[in-house]
Amino acid sequence: MNENWEQRVTAAWATFDDYPEERAADFRAVIDALVAELPDDSPLGPFEQACAWDSTGHSDKAAPLYREALARGLSGYKGRRAKIQLSSSLRNIGQAEEGVKLLTPELDAPSDELDDAVRACLALCLSSLGRDREGLSLVLGALAPHLPRYQRSMANYARALVDPDD
């Protein structure tokens, strides 16, 4: 894998909206062709294929590929993306509890631009499990820093949803 390969993958994803639903298989074939250039044990292959299946509405086919990418050692930014996307796929296929287990440790991971996505996907998983107050707390907590005003109030309300003694 090299920078040129990454650029071509990025370029392929930039064309995603050019593929209507009835041509989803054509888009996946573009990704598959790029993946075929990688070493057989690369974690990037199953990750990119999982993204393609997921983005074309097939969480059931994406989930095992995300797992494979993580098992092969996908880490860093793309590893975190894989965990977020896997948890979303798991929720979509009725395995929200596994999504919660996967994402909860990410709340304590080093901060990056994916923090809010972690909280949003975790909130959806929690809601699917009937734990709406916990999910709402996460979403409000993620939203609070972005507000022009009421940041402290929203952060306090978010905490109060799950810890009424605060």
C-alpha positions, 0 to 999 in steps of 0.5 A: 500500500502506498500514497497513490493507492490511498489517493485512488481509494479516496478518488473512488469514494468521491464518486460514490454518489455517482452510483445510484442504488441499482449500480451499487454492485458496480461501486463495490467492484471498483473498491474490490479492484483496488483491494485486489492490489493489496497484500492478502493480509492487509487490514485495509482490504476488508475495511474498504470492502466493509465500508462499501457494503455498509454504504450500499445498505448491507450491514450484514455483509459489512460487519464480518469484514470490519471484524476481520480488518480489526483482527488483522490489526487495523488501528489508529484513525481507520481502526477507530472508524471501523469500530464506529461503523461496526457498531452502527452495523451491529445495531442495524442487524439487531446486535446493539449490545455488542455495539455498546461493548465495542464503543464504550471503551472509545469514550476514554480513547485519545480525543480526535475528530471522531469523538462525536461520531463515537457518542452518536453511534453509541447513543443509537445503540443505547436507544435500541436497547431502551436506554434512551436517557443514557443515549440522550446524555451522550448526545447532549454532552457531545453537542454542548461544546458546539453551542454558541451559548448554554454550554455549561447548562447543556453539559449539566443537563446531560450529566443529570440525565444519567446521574440525577444526584449531580 
